[in-house]
Amino acid sequence: MPRKEKVLSYTAIFWPLENGGYMVTMPALAGLVTDGVDFEDALEMAKDAIQGHIEASAALGEPIPWAT
């Protein structure tokens, strides 16, 4: 039987840094901040941070935040 998965989508805000690279925040995931040396790296780091946040929330029995 095929596995059904939910697909969640979050808004990410990329802030250019003075020394190059980007800082990334996700408004729906309070306190979650990451960065990368360029846009592509910052995007991958954001994806990884979101996945880690969701996995940690699930492991702690906390609800998974929905994007607003």
Gaussian input, Z-matrix of N, CA and C with variables (Angstrom, degrees):
# hf/3-21g

backbone

0 1
 N
 C     1     B1
 C     2     B2     1     A1
 N     3     B3     2     A2     1     D1
 C     4     B4     3     A3     2     D2
 C     5     B5     4     A4     3     D3
 N     6     B6     5     A5     4     D4
 C     7     B7     6     A6     5     D5
 C     8     B8     7     A7     6     D6
 N     9     B9     8     A8     7     D7
 C    10    B10     9     A9     8     D8
 C    11    B11    10    A10     9     D9
 N    12    B12    11    A11    10    D10
 C    13    B13    12    A12    11    D11
 C    14    B14    13    A13    12    D12
 N    15    B15    14    A14    13    D13
 C    16    B16    15    A15    14    D14
 C    17    B17    16    A16    15    D15
 N    18    B18    17    A17    16    D16
 C    19    B19    18    A18    17    D17
 C    20    B20    19    A19    18    D18
 N    21    B21    20    A20    19    D19
 C    22    B22    21    A21    20    D20
 C    23    B23    22    A22    21    D21
 N    24    B24    23    A23    22    D22
 C    25    B25    24    A24    23    D23
 C    26    B26    25    A25    24    D24
 N    27    B27    26    A26    25    D25
 C    28    B28    27    A27    26    D26
 C    29    B29    28    A28    27    D27
 N    30    B30    29    A29    28    D28
 C    31    B31    30    A30    29    D29
 C    32    B32    31    A31    30    D30
 N    33    B33    32    A32    31    D31
 C    34    B34    33    A33    32    D32
 C    35    B35    34    A34    33    D33
 N    36    B36    35    A35    34    D34
 C    37    B37    36    A36    35    D35
 C    38    B38    37    A37    36    D36
 N    39    B39    38    A38    37    D37
 C    40    B40    39    A39    38    D38
 C    41    B41    40    A40    39    D39
 N    42    B42    41    A41    40    D40
 C    43    B43    42    A42    41    D41
 C    44    B44    43    A43    42    D42
 N    45    B45    44    A44    43    D43
 C    46    B46    45    A45    44    D44
 C    47    B47    46    A46    45    D45
 N    48    B48    47    A47    46    D46
 C    49    B49    48    A48    47    D47
 C    50    B50    49    A49    48    D48
 N    51    B51    50    A50    49    D49
 C    52    B52    51    A51    50    D50
 C    53    B53    52    A52    51    D51
 N    54    B54    53    A53    52    D52
 C    55    B55    54    A54    53    D53
 C    56    B56    55    A55    54    D54
 N    57    B57    56    A56    55    D55
 C    58    B58    57    A57    56    D56
 C    59    B59    58    A58    57    D57
 N    60    B60    59    A59    58    D58
 C    61    B61    60    A60    59    D59
 C    62    B62    61    A61    60    D60
 N    63    B63    62    A62    61    D61
 C    64    B64    63    A63    62    D62
 C    65    B65    64    A64    63    D63
 N    66    B66    65    A65    64    D64
 C    67    B67    66    A66    65    D65
 C    68    B68    67    A67    66    D66
 N    69    B69    68    A68    67    D67
 C    70    B70    69    A69    68    D68
 C    71    B71    70    A70    69    D69
 N    72    B72    71    A71    70    D70
 C    73    B73    72    A72    71    D71
 C    74    B74    73    A73    72    D72
 N    75    B75    74    A74    73    D73
 C    76    B76    75    A75    74    D74
 C    77    B77    76    A76    75    D75
 N    78    B78    77    A77    76    D76
 C    79    B79    78    A78    77    D77
 C    80    B80    79    A79    78    D78
 N    81    B81    80    A80    79    D79
 C    82    B82    81    A81    80    D80
 C    83    B83    82    A82    81    D81
 N    84    B84    83    A83    82    D82
 C    85    B85    84    A84    83    D83
 C    86    B86    85    A85    84    D84
 N    87    B87    86    A86    85    D85
 C    88    B88    87    A87    86    D86
 C    89    B89    88    A88    87    D87
 N    90    B90    89    A89    88    D88
 C    91    B91    90    A90    89    D89
 C    92    B92    91    A91    90    D90
 N    93    B93    92    A92    91    D91
 C    94    B94    93    A93    92    D92
 C    95    B95    94    A94    93    D93
 N    96    B96    95    A95    94    D94
 C    97    B97    96    A96    95    D95
 C    98    B98    97    A97    96    D96
 N    99    B99    98    A98    97    D97
 C   100   B100    99    A99    98    D98
 C   101   B101   100   A100    99    D99
 N   102   B102   101   A101   100   D100
 C   103   B103   102   A102   101   D101
 C   104   B104   103   A103   102   D102
 N   105   B105   104   A104   103   D103
 C   106   B106   105   A105   104   D104
 C   107   B107   106   A106   105   D105
 N   108   B108   107   A107   106   D106
 C   109   B109   108   A108   107   D107
 C   110   B110   109   A109   108   D108
 N   111   B111   110   A110   109   D109
 C   112   B112   111   A111   110   D110
 C   113   B113   112   A112   111   D111
 N   114   B114   113   A113   112   D112
 C   115   B115   114   A114   113   D113
 C   116   B116   115   A115   114   D114
 N   117   B117   116   A116   115   D115
 C   118   B118   117   A117   116   D116
 C   119   B119   118   A118   117   D117
 N   120   B120   119   A119   118   D118
 C   121   B121   120   A120   119   D119
 C   122   B122   121   A121   120   D120
 N   123   B123   122   A122   121   D121
 C   124   B124   123   A123   122   D122
 C   125   B125   124   A124   123   D123
 N   126   B126   125   A125   124   D124
 C   127   B127   126   A126   125   D125
 C   128   B128   127   A127   126   D126
 N   129   B129   128   A128   127   D127
 C   130   B130   129   A129   128   D128
 C   131   B131   130   A130   129   D129
 N   132   B132   131   A131   130   D130
 C   133   B133   132   A132   131   D131
 C   134   B134   133   A133   132   D132
 N   135   B135   134   A134   133   D133
 C   136   B136   135   A135   134   D134
 C   137   B137   136   A136   135   D135
 N   138   B138   137   A137   136   D136
 C   139   B139   138   A138   137   D137
 C   140   B140   139   A139   138   D138
 N   141   B141   140   A140   139   D139
 C   142   B142   141   A141   140   D140
 C   143   B143   142   A142   141   D141
 N   144   B144   143   A143   142   D142
 C   145   B145   144   A144   143   D143
 C   146   B146   145   A145   144   D144
 N   147   B147   146   A146   145   D145
 C   148   B148   147   A147   146   D146
 C   149   B149   148   A148   147   D147
 N   150   B150   149   A149   148   D148
 C   151   B151   150   A150   149   D149
 C   152   B152   151   A151   150   D150
 N   153   B153   152   A152   151   D151
 C   154   B154   153   A153   152   D152
 C   155   B155   154   A154   153   D153
 N   156   B156   155   A155   154   D154
 C   157   B157   156   A156   155   D155
 C   158   B158   157   A157   156   D156
 N   159   B159   158   A158   157   D157
 C   160   B160   159   A159   158   D158
 C   161   B161   160   A160   159   D159
 N   162   B162   161   A161   160   D160
 C   163   B163   162   A162   161   D161
 C   164   B164   163   A163   162   D162
 N   165   B165   164   A164   163   D163
 C   166   B166   165   A165   164   D164
 C   167   B167   166   A166   165   D165
 N   168   B168   167   A167   166   D166
 C   169   B169   168   A168   167   D167
 C   170   B170   169   A169   168   D168
 N   171   B171   170   A170   169   D169
 C   172   B172   171   A171   170   D170
 C   173   B173   172   A172   171   D171
 N   174   B174   173   A173   172   D172
 C   175   B175   174   A174   173   D173
 C   176   B176   175   A175   174   D174
 N   177   B177   176   A176   175   D175
 C   178   B178   177   A177   176   D176
 C   179   B179   178   A178   177   D177
 N   180   B180   179   A179   178   D178
 C   181   B181   180   A180   179   D179
 C   182   B182   181   A181   180   D180
 N   183   B183   182   A182   181   D181
 C   184   B184   183   A183   182   D182
 C   185   B185   184   A184   183   D183
 N   186   B186   185   A185   184   D184
 C   187   B187   186   A186   185   D185
 C   188   B188   187   A187   186   D186
 N   189   B189   188   A188   187   D187
 C   190   B190   189   A189   188   D188
 C   191   B191   190   A190   189   D189
 N   192   B192   191   A191   190   D190
 C   193   B193   192   A192   191   D191
 C   194   B194   193   A193   192   D192
 N   195   B195   194   A194   193   D193
 C   196   B196   195   A195   194   D194
 C   197   B197   196   A196   195   D195
 N   198   B198   197   A197   196   D196
 C   199   B199   198   A198   197   D197
 C   200   B200   199   A199   198   D198
 N   201   B201   200   A200   199   D199
 C   202   B202   201   A201   200   D200
 C   203   B203   202   A202   201   D201

   B1=1.4521
   B2=1.5272
   B3=1.3354
   B4=1.4724
   B5=1.5191
   B6=1.2922
   B7=1.4657
   B8=1.5183
   B9=1.3291
   B10=1.4649
   B11=1.5166
   B12=1.3130
   B13=1.4518
   B14=1.5230
   B15=1.3280
   B16=1.4568
   B17=1.5126
   B18=1.3002
   B19=1.4513
   B20=1.5189
   B21=1.3172
   B22=1.4573
   B23=1.5135
   B24=1.3029
   B25=1.4571
   B26=1.5228
   B27=1.3285
   B28=1.4540
   B29=1.5217
   B30=1.3225
   B31=1.4553
   B32=1.5180
   B33=1.3212
   B34=1.4650
   B35=1.5256
   B36=1.3200
   B37=1.4481
   B38=1.5291
   B39=1.3225
   B40=1.4610
   B41=1.5273
   B42=1.3140
   B43=1.4554
   B44=1.5271
   B45=1.3458
   B46=1.4732
   B47=1.5273
   B48=1.3097
   B49=1.4612
   B50=1.5242
   B51=1.3153
   B52=1.4670
   B53=1.5239
   B54=1.3268
   B55=1.4587
   B56=1.5330
   B57=1.3195
   B58=1.4623
   B59=1.5204
   B60=1.3016
   B61=1.4537
   B62=1.5182
   B63=1.3173
   B64=1.4583
   B65=1.5136
   B66=1.3271
   B67=1.4514
   B68=1.5285
   B69=1.3347
   B70=1.4628
   B71=1.5224
   B72=1.3354
   B73=1.4592
   B74=1.5208
   B75=1.3309
   B76=1.4613
   B77=1.5229
   B78=1.3279
   B79=1.4659
   B80=1.5340
   B81=1.3210
   B82=1.4652
   B83=1.5258
   B84=1.3327
   B85=1.4616
   B86=1.5272
   B87=1.3185
   B88=1.4638
   B89=1.5243
   B90=1.3142
   B91=1.4488
   B92=1.5133
   B93=1.3252
   B94=1.4610
   B95=1.5231
   B96=1.3253
   B97=1.4577
   B98=1.5246
   B99=1.3176
   B100=1.4520
   B101=1.5191
   B102=1.3231
   B103=1.4571
   B104=1.5181
   B105=1.3245
   B106=1.4501
   B107=1.5102
   B108=1.3242
   B109=1.4661
   B110=1.5241
   B111=1.3446
   B112=1.4619
   B113=1.5270
   B114=1.3379
   B115=1.4674
   B116=1.5162
   B117=1.3271
   B118=1.4620
   B119=1.5283
   B120=1.3254
   B121=1.4614
   B122=1.5232
   B123=1.3224
   B124=1.4625
   B125=1.5260
   B126=1.3331
   B127=1.4646
   B128=1.5231
   B129=1.3251
   B130=1.4614
   B131=1.5302
   B132=1.3262
   B133=1.4642
   B134=1.5319
   B135=1.3431
   B136=1.4655
   B137=1.5231
   B138=1.3252
   B139=1.4726
   B140=1.5224
   B141=1.3258
   B142=1.4593
   B143=1.5288
   B144=1.3299
   B145=1.4637
   B146=1.5282
   B147=1.3298
   B148=1.4695
   B149=1.5226
   B150=1.3233
   B151=1.4636
   B152=1.5273
   B153=1.3257
   B154=1.4603
   B155=1.5153
   B156=1.3261
   B157=1.4730
   B158=1.5257
   B159=1.3255
   B160=1.4642
   B161=1.5274
   B162=1.3288
   B163=1.4639
   B164=1.5286
   B165=1.3266
   B166=1.4595
   B167=1.5242
   B168=1.3285
   B169=1.4667
   B170=1.5232
   B171=1.3236
   B172=1.4654
   B173=1.5284
   B174=1.3242
   B175=1.4653
   B176=1.5233
   B177=1.3330
   B178=1.4666
   B179=1.5322
   B180=1.3225
   B181=1.4600
   B182=1.5113
   B183=1.3235
   B184=1.4526
   B185=1.5248
   B186=1.3269
   B187=1.4649
   B188=1.5236
   B189=1.3102
   B190=1.4666
   B191=1.5215
   B192=1.3345
   B193=1.4664
   B194=1.5309
   B195=1.3125
   B196=1.4593
   B197=1.5170
   B198=1.2893
   B199=1.4572
   B200=1.5213
   B201=1.3304
   B202=1.4652
   B203=1.5097
   A1=108.52
   A2=118.04
   A3=120.61
   A4=111.08
   A5=114.89
   A6=121.66
   A7=109.24
   A8=116.13
   A9=120.58
   A10=108.77
   A11=115.95
   A12=121.83
   A13=109.69
   A14=114.77
   A15=120.04
   A16=108.36
   A17=115.99
   A18=121.46
   A19=107.43
   A20=115.38
   A21=120.68
   A22=109.17
   A23=115.85
   A24=121.67
   A25=108.54
   A26=115.94
   A27=121.20
   A28=110.15
   A29=115.79
   A30=121.26
   A31=108.57
   A32=116.02
   A33=121.73
   A34=107.78
   A35=116.55
   A36=121.95
   A37=107.77
   A38=116.27
   A39=122.88
   A40=108.48
   A41=115.70
   A42=122.92
   A43=108.33
   A44=118.80
   A45=119.43
   A46=110.17
   A47=115.71
   A48=121.53
   A49=110.37
   A50=116.68
   A51=121.49
   A52=112.75
   A53=116.83
   A54=120.74
   A55=112.26
   A56=116.69
   A57=121.65
   A58=110.25
   A59=115.66
   A60=120.08
   A61=112.01
   A62=114.70
   A63=121.59
   A64=110.54
   A65=115.37
   A66=122.74
   A67=105.80
   A68=117.05
   A69=121.12
   A70=109.28
   A71=116.08
   A72=121.96
   A73=108.66
   A74=116.33
   A75=122.97
   A76=107.90
   A77=118.56
   A78=121.10
   A79=114.39
   A80=118.54
   A81=120.79
   A82=112.18
   A83=117.06
   A84=121.46
   A85=108.10
   A86=114.94
   A87=122.14
   A88=111.60
   A89=115.35
   A90=121.44
   A91=115.34
   A92=118.01
   A93=120.62
   A94=109.42
   A95=115.44
   A96=122.59
   A97=107.48
   A98=116.99
   A99=122.13
   A100=108.28
   A101=116.53
   A102=119.12
   A103=110.10
   A104=115.48
   A105=121.30
   A106=110.37
   A107=115.64
   A108=120.67
   A109=112.65
   A110=117.35
   A111=122.69
   A112=107.35
   A113=117.67
   A114=119.99
   A115=111.84
   A116=117.61
   A117=120.81
   A118=111.21
   A119=116.70
   A120=120.85
   A121=110.33
   A122=117.26
   A123=121.15
   A124=110.77
   A125=117.31
   A126=120.85
   A127=110.69
   A128=117.48
   A129=120.73
   A130=111.25
   A131=116.59
   A132=120.31
   A133=110.87
   A134=116.72
   A135=121.01
   A136=110.64
   A137=117.11
   A138=120.79
   A139=110.60
   A140=116.24
   A141=121.32
   A142=111.00
   A143=117.21
   A144=121.39
   A145=111.05
   A146=116.93
   A147=120.61
   A148=109.93
   A149=116.91
   A150=120.51
   A151=110.73
   A152=116.89
   A153=120.45
   A154=112.40
   A155=116.59
   A156=120.94
   A157=110.51
   A158=116.94
   A159=121.10
   A160=110.38
   A161=117.09
   A162=120.77
   A163=111.15
   A164=117.72
   A165=121.11
   A166=110.95
   A167=117.17
   A168=120.48
   A169=110.31
   A170=116.70
   A171=121.00
   A172=110.99
   A173=117.51
   A174=121.44
   A175=111.91
   A176=116.01
   A177=120.87
   A178=112.57
   A179=116.37
   A180=120.43
   A181=113.33
   A182=117.30
   A183=121.52
   A184=110.00
   A185=117.84
   A186=119.32
   A187=111.08
   A188=115.04
   A189=120.43
   A190=108.10
   A191=116.87
   A192=119.50
   A193=112.13
   A194=115.89
   A195=122.03
   A196=108.37
   A197=116.34
   A198=120.53
   A199=108.72
   A200=115.82
   A201=119.09
   A202=109.87
   D1=133.78
   D2=179.85
   D3=-64.32
   D4=144.59
   D5=178.74
   D6=-84.70
   D7=130.29
   D8=177.73
   D9=-98.16
   D10=131.47
   D11=179.12
   D12=-127.67
   D13=147.05
   D14=173.73
   D15=-84.25
   D16=142.45
   D17=174.52
   D18=-109.13
   D19=121.02
   D20=179.37
   D21=-107.08
   D22=147.75
   D23=-179.19
   D24=-129.60
   D25=131.35
   D26=-179.56
   D27=-125.55
   D28=144.25
   D29=173.83
   D30=-77.56
   D31=131.08
   D32=176.29
   D33=-117.97
   D34=134.71
   D35=178.60
   D36=-108.52
   D37=122.65
   D38=-178.35
   D39=-100.62
   D40=120.65
   D41=-178.94
   D42=-107.63
   D43=115.97
   D44=177.02
   D45=-64.73
   D46=138.50
   D47=179.22
   D48=-99.29
   D49=148.57
   D50=-178.16
   D51=-59.47
   D52=-35.20
   D53=-177.44
   D54=-91.95
   D55=13.01
   D56=-177.64
   D57=97.77
   D58=162.74
   D59=-178.53
   D60=82.36
   D61=-174.25
   D62=-176.85
   D63=-140.28
   D64=143.52
   D65=167.30
   D66=-98.61
   D67=143.78
   D68=-178.01
   D69=-126.91
   D70=132.31
   D71=173.50
   D72=-123.50
   D73=154.38
   D74=176.78
   D75=-125.51
   D76=106.73
   D77=-175.40
   D78=-55.00
   D79=-34.87
   D80=-177.87
   D81=-75.42
   D82=-15.07
   D83=-178.70
   D84=-117.02
   D85=80.00
   D86=-173.67
   D87=-50.89
   D88=131.16
   D89=176.92
   D90=84.07
   D91=-5.42
   D92=-178.85
   D93=-85.33
   D94=116.28
   D95=-178.78
   D96=-136.34
   D97=138.04
   D98=174.71
   D99=-144.47
   D100=178.48
   D101=178.53
   D102=-153.71
   D103=172.07
   D104=178.32
   D105=-154.14
   D106=159.55
   D107=-176.83
   D108=-72.89
   D109=-21.38
   D110=174.01
   D111=-149.73
   D112=178.77
   D113=-174.69
   D114=-60.49
   D115=-45.15
   D116=-177.47
   D117=-63.03
   D118=-41.92
   D119=177.95
   D120=-65.08
   D121=-43.08
   D122=179.17
   D123=-62.42
   D124=-38.35
   D125=177.93
   D126=-63.82
   D127=-45.24
   D128=178.72
   D129=-64.45
   D130=-40.19
   D131=177.84
   D132=-64.09
   D133=-37.91
   D134=178.08
   D135=-64.16
   D136=-44.48
   D137=178.00
   D138=-59.38
   D139=-44.44
   D140=-179.96
   D141=-64.80
   D142=-41.78
   D143=179.82
   D144=-64.50
   D145=-41.01
   D146=178.52
   D147=-63.26
   D148=-46.78
   D149=-179.96
   D150=-60.51
   D151=-44.32
   D152=178.52
   D153=-62.30
   D154=-40.12
   D155=179.02
   D156=-63.85
   D157=-43.97
   D158=179.93
   D159=-64.52
   D160=-44.96
   D161=179.98
   D162=-63.00
   D163=-41.41
   D164=178.85
   D165=-66.01
   D166=-41.71
   D167=178.20
   D168=-60.87
   D169=-44.92
   D170=179.89
   D171=-63.68
   D172=-42.49
   D173=-179.37
   D174=-64.07
   D175=-31.10
   D176=179.70
   D177=-88.42
   D178=-0.33
   D179=-178.89
   D180=74.42
   D181=16.24
   D182=179.09
   D183=-87.96
   D184=153.36
   D185=177.53
   D186=-67.60
   D187=147.03
   D188=176.64
   D189=-81.70
   D190=123.41
   D191=-178.07
   D192=-64.16
   D193=138.83
   D194=175.33
   D195=-98.16
   D196=141.93
   D197=176.17
   D198=-67.60
   D199=145.27
   D200=179.77
   D201=-107.98

